[in-house]
């Protein structure tokens, strides 16, 4: 690894063409990385390769955590689709807006309950055990919900399902970010959130296909709900075979186990890997073996210092602005397009089914740029575009009466909004909060974020159908204001995390001006990585 003096010399050689000691090939680029970033210097010597044998193994390991994300994606679109089916409406009374809102929101009540045990479970027994327990609970909830005969059974299944899915978050998200290679963290954790759409794609298109079944059988809604068990079964089958998080091992004082995992998956089986040495040094310096994560009841580490409060504030902001950007389209897309003039149930289900593959494609496109353009810039740009989309949706919905083309334009901009949101916010909702939290506070911080998000989501989920039905386009004004405020909050408070190892972020948050510190850059020379993992923009600001 280059020491500080060597790093300065290297920077001087870039700015002074008379230096010829550093050979630059035709594919070399002068790229910006975070100021004083030792990670960038280590990557100069050991360029990661996404196509190497160990990188492929790492993706296979991470896929188990991706299944947890897919599990979370199943419910929202599944319930949104089945609630539009005549058979389901007749059996559970979802033809009334308040009933639909209650049955959708009761799942979030389960989320709130599970949030209190999700963090301590991931901290005490590890990320693997946390994923196992949460998946088992989720499996039980899916079985009860799919076999429901009355509203009471359906409510019980949805509450249990909600408990299990929210418990997946702290374990699976922590695992994904802690196991990801530091050179490709944005891509690998972004893929975690992209897999959220796997479940929704399956469920929504199954629902659309079953809409052609006019036999009146309950299979039209039972089968999509039963499919929610698939990701849980996958996690239960494979979680035993993956390694535990190296950072969790470090928090338990088991350094050698942590080193062995990093050597295999980050160091390409090289015990002298500079990247591994850097990660081990920083983890030993930062991660406490007696921290608050050892006390299940202790959440004070999230608030006891200025830097801790700043981190927690950012996490809660991501949850707030990520949830209150628009009515939950995954639940209420059929209702929203009905407001825009589409009354056919089959057409509503088709519109509902189309949103998921569109968002997944957008997310997969977006994760290619997170490590290049940075989290902060992309979040601001996305929020500006979202604000514009909501303004157009409001204008179209308010003036569509008697003008079918205007109504269809409003629907089109709902899709544009979803594309813009999924391109940035979908991957960053998993990546960014997990990055800004320390190892010792990560699980509890994500659990607190899960609790906060679900409180916001409960209000949004329960109020949206009533608000849309009664107020039509005026209800969307709330989201217009929130999206606009989000741009301002991101600009003044969000730090840039690209190009930093997780432990390096401590210095940024301890700085008197964290945002400014995160935007300070220096130039170093690295060869262009065609896979995009370590590339960042060539400018002086993040």
RODO-2510 file (C-alpha; in nm, 4 decimals, decimal comma):
residues 542
     n   res          X          Y          Z
     1     x     0,0000     0,0000     0,0000
     2     x     0,1231     0,3482    -0,0830
     3     x     0,2077     0,5558     0,2192
     4     x     0,1124     0,9215     0,2530
     5     x     0,4421     1,0466     0,1089
     6     x     0,4146     0,8196    -0,1927
     7     x     0,0590     0,9367    -0,2483
     8     x     0,1730     1,2997    -0,2575
     9     x     0,4525     1,2124    -0,4999
    10     x     0,2069     1,0293    -0,7204
    11     x    -0,0268     1,3277    -0,7272
    12     x     0,2657     1,5539    -0,8193
    13     x     0,3588     1,3277    -1,1092
    14     x     0,0093     1,3600    -1,2463
    15     x     0,0220     1,7384    -1,2466
    16     x     0,3837     1,7596    -1,3698
    17     x     0,4344     1,6024    -1,7143
    18     x     0,8146     1,6042    -1,6651
    19     x     0,7836     1,3064    -1,4306
    20     x     0,8269     0,9847    -1,6247
    21     x     0,8775     0,7392    -1,3404
    22     x     0,5133     0,6292    -1,3456
    23     x     0,4294     0,4537    -1,6743
    24     x     0,0884     0,5536    -1,8061
    25     x    -0,0693     0,3233    -2,0625
    26     x    -0,3239     0,4314    -2,3183
    27     x    -0,6110     0,3138    -2,1028
    28     x    -0,4936     0,5085    -1,7978
    29     x    -0,7079     0,7872    -1,6590
    30     x    -0,6689     1,0603    -1,4044
    31     x    -0,9608     1,0056    -1,1723
    32     x    -1,0809     1,1696    -0,8570
    33     x    -1,1065     0,9801    -0,5315
    34     x    -1,1825     1,1013    -0,1838
    35     x    -0,9133     1,3103    -0,0220
    36     x    -0,6689     1,1100     0,1904
    37     x    -0,8471     0,7869     0,0888
    38     x    -0,6156     0,4979     0,1646
    39     x    -0,8576     0,2672    -0,0112
    40     x    -0,7963     0,4428    -0,3443
    41     x    -0,4214     0,4030    -0,2953
    42     x    -0,4599     0,0323    -0,2215
    43     x    -0,6703    -0,0114    -0,5334
    44     x    -0,3825     0,1346    -0,7356
    45     x    -0,1819    -0,1774    -0,6627
    46     x    -0,4622    -0,4368    -0,6632
    47     x    -0,7266    -0,3696    -0,9192
    48     x    -1,0348    -0,5805    -0,8469
    49     x    -1,1758    -0,7936    -1,1258
    50     x    -1,5485    -0,8696    -1,1282
    51     x    -1,4901    -1,1685    -1,3535
    52     x    -1,2344    -1,3413    -1,1335
    53     x    -1,3190    -1,6757    -0,9774
    54     x    -1,3387    -1,5357    -0,6257
    55     x    -1,5519    -1,2388    -0,7328
    56     x    -1,8027    -1,4777    -0,8868
    57     x    -1,8001    -1,6776    -0,5632
    58     x    -1,8634    -1,3561    -0,3725
    59     x    -2,1679    -1,2787    -0,5883
    60     x    -2,2998    -1,6303    -0,5193
    61     x    -2,2560    -1,5721    -0,1459
    62     x    -2,4261    -1,2335    -0,1658
    63     x    -2,7149    -1,3844    -0,3620
    64     x    -2,8455    -1,5414    -0,0408
    65     x    -2,8864    -1,1919     0,1017
    66     x    -3,0365    -1,0817    -0,2317
    67     x    -3,3113    -1,3405    -0,1785
    68     x    -3,4018    -1,1554     0,1408
    69     x    -3,4498    -0,8412    -0,0653
    70     x    -3,6651    -1,0357    -0,3130
    71     x    -3,8778    -1,1508    -0,0202
    72     x    -3,9447    -0,7902     0,0759
    73     x    -4,0506    -0,7164    -0,2800
    74     x    -4,3133    -0,9874    -0,2954
    75     x    -4,5805    -0,8459    -0,0673
    76     x    -4,6412    -0,4938    -0,1904
    77     x    -4,7200    -0,5670    -0,5546
    78     x    -4,8768    -0,9026    -0,4701
    79     x    -5,1359    -0,7503    -0,2411
    80     x    -5,1877    -0,4534    -0,4712
    81     x    -5,2786    -0,6900    -0,7528
    82     x    -5,4997    -0,9377    -0,5664
    83     x    -5,6937    -0,6564    -0,3999
    84     x    -5,8193    -0,5609    -0,7476
    85     x    -5,9528    -0,9127    -0,8217
    86     x    -6,3320    -0,9552    -0,7968
    87     x    -6,3016    -1,2882    -0,6107
    88     x    -6,0698    -1,1368    -0,3496
    89     x    -6,2920    -0,8289    -0,3133
    90     x    -6,5968    -1,0447    -0,2556
    91     x    -6,4272    -1,2614     0,0083
    92     x    -6,2482    -0,9902     0,2061
    93     x    -6,4410    -0,6714     0,1258
    94     x    -6,1603    -0,4801    -0,0481
    95     x    -6,4123    -0,2983    -0,2677
    96     x    -6,4173    -0,0376     0,0106
    97     x    -6,1174     0,1993     0,0097
    98     x    -6,0744     0,2052     0,3880
    99     x    -6,0796    -0,1774     0,4024
   100     x    -5,8148    -0,2019     0,1317
   101     x    -5,6008     0,0494     0,3182
   102     x    -5,6393    -0,1374     0,6463
   103     x    -5,5507    -0,4797     0,5050
   104     x    -5,2507    -0,3357     0,3230
   105     x    -5,1359    -0,1387     0,6270
   106     x    -5,1781    -0,4235     0,8783
   107     x    -4,8688    -0,5787     0,7218
   108     x    -4,6818    -0,2673     0,8276
   109     x    -4,8034    -0,3164     1,1861
   110     x    -4,6097    -0,6440     1,1745
   111     x    -4,3112    -0,4510     1,0405
   112     x    -4,3264    -0,2146     1,3375
   113     x    -4,3404    -0,5039     1,5860
   114     x    -4,0498    -0,6857     1,4204
   115     x    -3,8339    -0,3716     1,4137
   116     x    -3,7790    -0,3920     1,7898
   117     x    -3,6085    -0,7334     1,7715
   118     x    -3,4497    -0,7160     1,4253
   119     x    -3,1358    -0,5252     1,5278
   120     x    -3,0538    -0,7145     1,8494
   121     x    -3,1064    -1,0462     1,6659
   122     x    -2,8540    -0,9552     1,3940
   123     x    -2,6053    -0,8247     1,6534
   124     x    -2,6275    -1,1077     1,9050
   125     x    -2,6310    -1,4152     1,6824
   126     x    -2,4837    -1,2797     1,3609
   127     x    -2,6085    -1,1820     1,0184
   128     x    -2,6528    -1,5433     0,9010
   129     x    -2,8667    -1,6505     1,1966
   130     x    -3,0653    -1,3287     1,1672
   131     x    -3,1485    -1,4093     0,8048
   132     x    -3,2436    -1,7664     0,8984
   133     x    -3,4812    -1,6667     1,1806
   134     x    -3,6442    -1,3916     0,9749
   135     x    -3,6925    -1,6218     0,6746
   136     x    -3,8532    -1,8896     0,8910
   137     x    -4,1024    -1,6386     1,0348
   138     x    -4,1730    -1,5061     0,6852
   139     x    -4,2418    -1,8589     0,5592
   140     x    -4,4993    -1,9137     0,8335
   141     x    -4,6690    -1,5824     0,7533
   142     x    -4,6874    -1,6622     0,3814
   143     x    -4,8481    -2,0009     0,4522
   144     x    -5,1109    -1,8525     0,6860
   145     x    -5,1950    -1,5702     0,4444
   146     x    -5,2241    -1,7937     0,1382
   147     x    -5,4546    -2,0367     0,3210
   148     x    -5,6782    -1,7668     0,4772
   149     x    -6,0524    -1,8312     0,4692
   150     x    -6,1675    -1,5143     0,6414
   151     x    -6,0473    -1,1655     0,7235
   152     x    -5,9147    -1,2729     1,0654
   153     x    -5,6838    -1,5340     0,9108
   154     x    -5,5682    -1,2883     0,6471
   155     x    -5,4844    -1,0282     0,9124
   156     x    -5,2900    -1,2845     1,1189
   157     x    -5,0885    -1,3961     0,8165
   158     x    -5,0065    -1,0421     0,7137
   159     x    -4,8916    -0,9441     1,0632
   160     x    -4,6604    -1,2474     1,0906
   161     x    -4,5348    -1,1856     0,7374
   162     x    -4,4647    -0,8237     0,8303
   163     x    -4,2647    -0,9267     1,1387
   164     x    -4,0480    -1,1628     0,9361
   165     x    -3,9784    -0,9368     0,6394
   166     x    -3,8687    -0,6394     0,8502
   167     x    -3,6315    -0,8654     1,0438
   168     x    -3,4629    -0,9526     0,7147
   169     x    -3,3443    -0,5943     0,6656
   170     x    -3,0811    -0,5390     0,9380
   171     x    -2,9303    -0,8851     0,8857
   172     x    -2,9383    -0,8996     0,5064
   173     x    -2,8498    -0,5349     0,4353
   174     x    -2,5655    -0,5409     0,6873
   175     x    -2,4388    -0,8652     0,5382
   176     x    -2,4508    -0,7307     0,1823
   177     x    -2,2550    -0,4130     0,2561
   178     x    -2,0082    -0,5797     0,4957
   179     x    -1,9257    -0,8629     0,2549
   180     x    -1,9103    -0,6530    -0,0630
   181     x    -1,5711    -0,5768    -0,2128
   182     x    -1,4836    -0,2114    -0,1342
   183     x    -1,4066    -0,1443    -0,5006
   184     x    -1,7539    -0,2533    -0,6098
   185     x    -1,9664    -0,1793    -0,3040
   186     x    -2,2134     0,0389    -0,4928
   187     x    -2,2670    -0,2234    -0,7611
   188     x    -2,2928    -0,5203    -0,5243
   189     x    -2,5245    -0,3572    -0,2722
   190     x    -2,7210    -0,1938    -0,5527
   191     x    -2,7860    -0,5421    -0,6905
   192     x    -2,9241    -0,6322    -0,3467
   193     x    -3,1965    -0,3717    -0,3838
   194     x    -3,2518    -0,4571    -0,7503
   195     x    -3,3486    -0,8089    -0,6447
   196     x    -3,6373    -0,6492    -0,4580
   197     x    -3,8123    -0,6567    -0,7946
   198     x    -3,7645    -1,0295    -0,8589
   199     x    -4,0547    -1,1143    -0,6306
   200     x    -4,2767    -0,8425    -0,7677
   201     x    -4,2143    -0,9430    -1,1289
   202     x    -4,3153    -1,3014    -1,0544
   203     x    -4,6222    -1,2104    -0,8489
   204     x    -4,7611    -0,9349    -1,0720
   205     x    -4,7304    -1,1308    -1,3963
   206     x    -4,8774    -1,4419    -1,2341
   207     x    -5,1690    -1,2248    -1,1218
   208     x    -5,2118    -1,0851    -1,4699
   209     x    -5,2071    -1,4333    -1,6206
   210     x    -5,4607    -1,5612    -1,3681
   211     x    -5,6931    -1,2714    -1,4522
   212     x    -5,7840    -1,4716    -1,7647
   213     x    -5,9093    -1,7529    -1,5406
   214     x    -6,2827    -1,6904    -1,5043
   215     x    -6,3634    -2,0069    -1,3100
   216     x    -6,4176    -1,8146    -0,9874
   217     x    -6,1554    -2,0266    -0,8096
   218     x    -5,9622    -1,8785    -0,5178
   219     x    -5,6438    -1,9931    -0,6926
   220     x    -5,6421    -1,6506    -0,8606
   221     x    -5,5286    -1,4896    -0,5365
   222     x    -5,3986    -1,7848    -0,3322
   223     x    -5,1245    -1,8792    -0,5792
   224     x    -4,9618    -1,5313    -0,5910
   225     x    -4,9663    -1,5153    -0,2105
   226     x    -4,8212    -1,8662    -0,1816
   227     x    -4,5348    -1,7699    -0,4138
   228     x    -4,4132    -1,5311    -0,1420
   229     x    -4,2687    -1,8361     0,0348
   230     x    -4,0148    -1,9057    -0,2433
   231     x    -3,7349    -1,6635    -0,1374
   232     x    -3,7639    -1,7740     0,2257
   233     x    -3,7232    -2,1364     0,1259
   234     x    -3,4134    -2,0429    -0,0751
   235     x    -3,2558    -1,8613     0,2206
   236     x    -3,3316    -2,1490     0,4590
   237     x    -3,1676    -2,3952     0,2196
   238     x    -2,8468    -2,2010     0,1449
   239     x    -2,7686    -1,9676     0,4368
   240     x    -2,5795    -2,2436     0,6204
   241     x    -2,3207    -2,2625     0,3403
   242     x    -2,2181    -1,8953     0,3281
   243     x    -1,9543    -1,7314     0,5529
   244     x    -2,0443    -1,4962     0,8369
   245     x    -1,9777    -1,1243     0,7975
   246     x    -1,6093    -1,0446     0,8683
   247     x    -1,7072    -0,7237     1,0458
   248     x    -1,9404    -0,9147     1,2771
   249     x    -1,6510    -1,1493     1,3569
   250     x    -1,4339    -0,8470     1,4349
   251     x    -1,6991    -0,7143     1,6727
   252     x    -1,6853    -1,0491     1,8523
   253     x    -1,3048    -1,0362     1,8803
   254     x    -1,2485    -1,3132     1,6234
   255     x    -0,9924    -1,1412     1,4028
   256     x    -0,8490    -1,4486     1,2344
   257     x    -1,1877    -1,5645     1,1097
   258     x    -1,2498    -1,2173     0,9707
   259     x    -0,9094    -1,2120     0,7999
   260     x    -0,9629    -1,5529     0,6395
   261     x    -1,2918    -1,4408     0,4837
   262     x    -1,1435    -1,1152     0,3543
   263     x    -0,8414    -1,2941     0,2066
   264     x    -1,0676    -1,5312     0,0168
   265     x    -1,3256    -1,2855    -0,1145
   266     x    -1,1453    -0,9482    -0,1217
   267     x    -0,7807    -1,0508    -0,1494
   268     x    -0,8067    -1,3158    -0,4202
   269     x    -0,6558    -1,5751    -0,1812
   270     x    -0,3486    -1,3572    -0,1264
   271     x    -0,2737    -1,3401     0,2504
   272     x    -0,0528    -1,0349     0,1874
   273     x    -0,3216    -0,8427     0,0005
   274     x    -0,2899    -0,4671     0,0559
   275     x    -0,6682    -0,4255     0,0462
   276     x    -0,7134    -0,6908     0,3147
   277     x    -0,4393    -0,5369     0,5290
   278     x    -0,6095    -0,1986     0,5010
   279     x    -0,9513    -0,3386     0,5893
   280     x    -0,8124    -0,5296     0,8876
   281     x    -0,6209    -0,2253     1,0171
   282     x    -0,9228    -0,0007     0,9930
   283     x    -1,1613    -0,2557     1,1425
   284     x    -0,9286    -0,3162     1,4366
   285     x    -0,9059     0,0594     1,4912
   286     x    -1,2755     0,1388     1,4602
   287     x    -1,4842    -0,1664     1,5533
   288     x    -1,5351    -0,2113     1,9262
   289     x    -1,5629    -0,5539     2,0860
   290     x    -1,7520    -0,4023     2,3792
   291     x    -1,9804    -0,1645     2,1883
   292     x    -2,3520    -0,1073     2,2244
   293     x    -2,4205    -0,3919     1,9822
   294     x    -2,3412    -0,6295     2,2721
   295     x    -2,6302    -0,4797     2,4727
   296     x    -2,9618    -0,5523     2,3040
   297     x    -3,1364    -0,2670     2,4816
   298     x    -2,8731     0,0019     2,4166
   299     x    -2,9523     0,2374     2,1284
   300     x    -2,7688     0,5388     2,2766
   301     x    -2,4716     0,5027     2,0391
   302     x    -2,6992     0,6290     1,7614
   303     x    -2,7420     0,9663     1,9357
   304     x    -2,4662     1,0260     2,1906
   305     x    -2,2328     1,2381     1,9727
   306     x    -2,2685     1,5002     1,7016
   307     x    -2,1352     1,2655     1,4350
   308     x    -2,3669     0,9851     1,5528
   309     x    -2,6680     1,2162     1,5370
   310     x    -2,5686     1,3302     1,1890
   311     x    -2,5450     0,9695     1,0718
   312     x    -2,8820     0,8841     1,2247
   313     x    -3,0394     1,1955     1,0743
   314     x    -2,9235     1,0946     0,7255
   315     x    -3,0555     0,7409     0,7712
   316     x    -3,3968     0,8681     0,8800
   317     x    -3,4048     1,1186     0,5938
   318     x    -3,3463     0,8418     0,3406
   319     x    -3,6344     0,6501     0,4961
   320     x    -3,8633     0,9532     0,5019
   321     x    -3,8042     1,0878     0,1515
   322     x    -3,7842     0,7364     0,0059
   323     x    -4,1297     0,6493     0,1431
   324     x    -4,3199     0,9767     0,1006
   325     x    -4,2227     1,0438    -0,2595
   326     x    -4,5569     0,9323    -0,4073
   327     x    -4,8500     0,7131    -0,2961
   328     x    -4,7250     0,3521    -0,2697
   329     x    -4,7745     0,2564    -0,6342
   330     x    -4,6961    -0,1071    -0,5580
   331     x    -5,0184    -0,1236    -0,3560
   332     x    -5,2366     0,1311    -0,5334
   333     x    -5,1297     0,1467    -0,8967
   334     x    -5,4651    -0,0014    -1,0068
   335     x    -5,6462     0,2694    -0,8086
   336     x    -5,4196     0,5439    -0,9459
   337     x    -5,4760     0,4438    -1,3090
   338     x    -5,8477     0,4109    -1,2393
   339     x    -5,8413     0,7745    -1,1247
   340     x    -5,6720     0,8551    -1,4556
   341     x    -5,9560     0,6936    -1,6499
   342     x    -5,8651     0,3223    -1,6926
   343     x    -6,1564     0,1202    -1,5515
   344     x    -6,0913    -0,2309    -1,6860
   345     x    -5,9638    -0,4641    -1,4118
   346     x    -5,7437    -0,6506    -1,6577
   347     x    -5,5929    -0,3258    -1,7871
   348     x    -5,5282    -0,2132    -1,4292
   349     x    -5,3471    -0,5421    -1,3558
   350     x    -5,1428    -0,5029    -1,6737
   351     x    -5,0381    -0,1507    -1,5708
   352     x    -4,9522    -0,2852    -1,2253
   353     x    -4,7457    -0,5672    -1,3748
   354     x    -4,5542    -0,3387    -1,6112
   355     x    -4,4200    -0,1106    -1,3383
   356     x    -4,1997    -0,3777    -1,1814
   357     x    -3,9858    -0,4854    -1,4803
   358     x    -3,9537    -0,1184    -1,5778
   359     x    -3,8249    -0,0303    -1,2300
   360     x    -3,5921    -0,3306    -1,2193
   361     x    -3,4352    -0,2380    -1,5530
   362     x    -3,3929     0,1190    -1,4302
   363     x    -3,2339    -0,0002    -1,1048
   364     x    -2,9914    -0,2311    -1,2836
   365     x    -2,8949     0,0606    -1,5079
   366     x    -2,8509     0,2941    -1,2121
   367     x    -2,6190     0,0719    -1,0103
   368     x    -2,3638     0,0949    -1,2907
   369     x    -2,3114     0,4626    -1,2072
   370     x    -2,3327     0,4800    -0,8279
   371     x    -1,9585     0,4306    -0,7798
   372     x    -1,8777     0,6687    -1,0665
   373     x    -2,1096     0,9622    -1,0043
   374     x    -2,1508     0,9344    -0,6282
   375     x    -2,4513     0,8909    -0,4020
   376     x    -2,5107     1,2554    -0,3127
   377     x    -2,5161     1,3958    -0,6661
   378     x    -2,7390     1,1182    -0,7960
   379     x    -2,9877     1,1508    -0,5084
   380     x    -3,0208     1,5261    -0,5633
   381     x    -3,0647     1,4925    -0,9387
   382     x    -3,3209     1,2177    -0,8972
   383     x    -3,5210     1,4200    -0,6442
   384     x    -3,5311     1,7212    -0,8772
   385     x    -3,6638     1,5032    -1,1604
   386     x    -3,9155     1,3384    -0,9260
   387     x    -4,0476     1,6804    -0,8250
   388     x    -4,0986     1,7748    -1,1898
   389     x    -4,2778     1,4445    -1,2592
   390     x    -4,5179     1,4903    -0,9673
   391     x    -4,5982     1,8436    -1,0850
   392     x    -4,6876     1,7068    -1,4311
   393     x    -4,8943     1,4235    -1,2781
   394     x    -5,0898     1,6798    -1,0755
   395     x    -5,1509     1,8993    -1,3794
   396     x    -5,2687     1,6061    -1,5920
   397     x    -5,4916     1,4560    -1,3238
   398     x    -5,6540     1,7950    -1,2566
   399     x    -5,7375     1,8623    -1,6229
   400     x    -5,8016     1,5131    -1,7648
   401     x    -6,1823     1,5220    -1,7515
   402     x    -6,3042     1,4872    -2,1072
   403     x    -5,9477     1,4629    -2,2375
   404     x    -5,8317     1,1004    -2,2531
   405     x    -5,4909     1,1959    -2,3924
   406     x    -5,4155     1,4109    -2,0885
   407     x    -5,5090     1,1239    -1,8554
   408     x    -5,2789     0,8884    -2,0423
   409     x    -5,0011     1,1478    -2,0222
   410     x    -5,0435     1,1501    -1,6432
   411     x    -5,0124     0,7704    -1,6351
   412     x    -4,7031     0,7903    -1,8545
   413     x    -4,5392     1,0290    -1,6104
   414     x    -4,6132     0,7933    -1,3229
   415     x    -4,3914     0,5485    -1,5098
   416     x    -4,1316     0,8205    -1,5723
   417     x    -4,1344     0,8956    -1,2011
   418     x    -4,0806     0,5274    -1,1213
   419     x    -3,7881     0,5087    -1,3644
   420     x    -3,6221     0,8155    -1,2102
   421     x    -3,6850     0,6874    -0,8583
   422     x    -3,5606     0,3348    -0,9298
   423     x    -3,2468     0,4569    -1,1088
   424     x    -3,1130     0,6154    -0,7890
   425     x    -3,3323     0,5851    -0,4824
   426     x    -3,4009     0,2123    -0,5052
   427     x    -3,0337     0,1040    -0,4814
   428     x    -2,9411     0,3880    -0,2446
   429     x    -3,2163     0,3009     0,0025
   430     x    -3,0221    -0,0152     0,0840
   431     x    -2,6700     0,1117     0,0202
   432     x    -2,6496     0,4622     0,1633
   433     x    -2,7936     0,4145     0,5163
   434     x    -2,5867     0,0987     0,5585
   435     x    -2,2703     0,2833     0,4558
   436     x    -2,3093     0,5826     0,6855
   437     x    -2,3684     0,3714     0,9982
   438     x    -2,0743     0,2262     1,1911
   439     x    -2,0349    -0,1497     1,2310
   440     x    -2,1342    -0,1384     1,5979
   441     x    -2,4508     0,0611     1,5262
   442     x    -2,5369    -0,0753     1,1820
   443     x    -2,7909    -0,3438     1,2734
   444     x    -2,9743    -0,1312     1,5301
   445     x    -2,9585     0,1746     1,3064
   446     x    -3,1134    -0,0201     1,0203
   447     x    -3,3753    -0,1602     1,2585
   448     x    -3,4577     0,1928     1,3746
   449     x    -3,4764     0,2969     1,0109
   450     x    -3,7084     0,0031     0,9439
   451     x    -3,9328     0,1132     1,2304
   452     x    -3,9316     0,4734     1,1079
   453     x    -3,9949     0,3764     0,7450
   454     x    -4,2841     0,1559     0,8408
   455     x    -4,4468     0,4212     1,0559
   456     x    -4,4270     0,6566     0,7573
   457     x    -4,5343     0,3796     0,5220
   458     x    -4,8296     0,2869     0,7435
   459     x    -4,9599     0,6420     0,7304
   460     x    -4,8992     0,6626     0,3565
   461     x    -5,0479     0,3208     0,2846
   462     x    -5,3607     0,3740     0,4929
   463     x    -5,4231     0,7346     0,3871
   464     x    -5,3462     0,7043     0,0145
   465     x    -5,6601     0,5216    -0,1085
   466     x    -5,8862     0,7491     0,0925
   467     x    -5,6946     1,0613    -0,0155
   468     x    -5,6900     0,9650    -0,3839
   469     x    -6,0595     0,8714    -0,3800
   470     x    -6,1762     1,1870    -0,2039
   471     x    -5,9290     1,4539    -0,3161
   472     x    -5,8025     1,3208    -0,6496
   473     x    -5,5141     1,5378    -0,7814
   474     x    -5,5056     1,7647    -0,4741
   475     x    -5,3737     1,4755    -0,2663
   476     x    -5,0574     1,4697    -0,4776
   477     x    -4,9624     1,8229    -0,3677
   478     x    -4,8294     1,6727    -0,0431
   479     x    -4,5759     1,4663    -0,2380
   480     x    -4,4759     1,7614    -0,4543
   481     x    -4,3750     1,9586    -0,1445
   482     x    -4,1933     1,6658     0,0160
   483     x    -3,9913     1,5861    -0,2980
   484     x    -3,8875     1,9523    -0,3322
   485     x    -3,7822     1,9751     0,0344
   486     x    -3,5808     1,6550    -0,0128
   487     x    -3,3555     1,8246    -0,2657
   488     x    -3,2672     2,0972    -0,0140
   489     x    -3,2034     1,8532     0,2713
   490     x    -2,9755     1,6356     0,0573
   491     x    -2,7727     1,9363    -0,0568
   492     x    -2,7019     2,0661     0,2925
   493     x    -2,6685     1,7470     0,4993
   494     x    -2,5832     1,4395     0,2892
   495     x    -2,2151     1,3422     0,2713
   496     x    -2,0488     1,1674    -0,0230
   497     x    -1,9362     0,8104     0,0540
   498     x    -1,7949     0,6904    -0,2781
   499     x    -1,4278     0,5966    -0,2846
   500     x    -1,4166     0,5335     0,0906
   501     x    -1,3810     0,2201     0,2941
   502     x    -1,6583     0,1860     0,5519
   503     x    -1,4272     0,2656     0,8413
   504     x    -1,2776     0,5693     0,6641
   505     x    -1,6114     0,7467     0,6904
   506     x    -1,5481     0,8070     1,0619
   507     x    -1,3032     1,0860     0,9764
   508     x    -1,5634     1,2535     0,7557
   509     x    -1,8361     1,2555     1,0188
   510     x    -1,5930     1,3671     1,2911
   511     x    -1,4979     1,6712     1,0820
   512     x    -1,6651     2,0009     1,1888
   513     x    -1,8049     2,0276     0,8349
   514     x    -1,8778     1,6703     0,7199
   515     x    -2,0376     1,7590     0,3864
   516     x    -1,7464     1,9807     0,2856
   517     x    -1,4962     1,7211     0,4034
   518     x    -1,6642     1,4511     0,1961
   519     x    -1,6482     1,6671    -0,1165
   520     x    -1,2765     1,7486    -0,0876
   521     x    -1,0928     1,5536    -0,3590
   522     x    -0,7395     1,4739    -0,4715
   523     x    -0,6185     1,3329    -0,8017
   524     x    -0,4504     0,9958    -0,8309
   525     x    -0,3689     0,7773    -1,1282
   526     x    -0,5471     0,4478    -1,1823
   527     x    -0,6019     0,2488    -1,4975
   528     x    -0,9552     0,2461    -1,6270
   529     x    -1,1528    -0,0532    -1,5023
   530     x    -1,3863    -0,1562    -1,7814
   531     x    -1,6381    -0,2969    -1,5298
   532     x    -1,6801     0,0451    -1,3710
   533     x    -1,6261    -0,0520    -1,0086
   534     x    -1,3509     0,1890    -0,9058
   535     x    -1,4131     0,4654    -1,1586
   536     x    -1,5405     0,8050    -1,0414
   537     x    -1,5997     1,1334    -1,2186
   538     x    -1,3175     1,3572    -1,3354
   539     x    -1,4120     1,6732    -1,1489
   540     x    -1,3244     1,8539    -0,8291
   541     x    -1,6527     1,7961    -0,6524
   542     x    -1,8511     1,4855    -0,5712
***
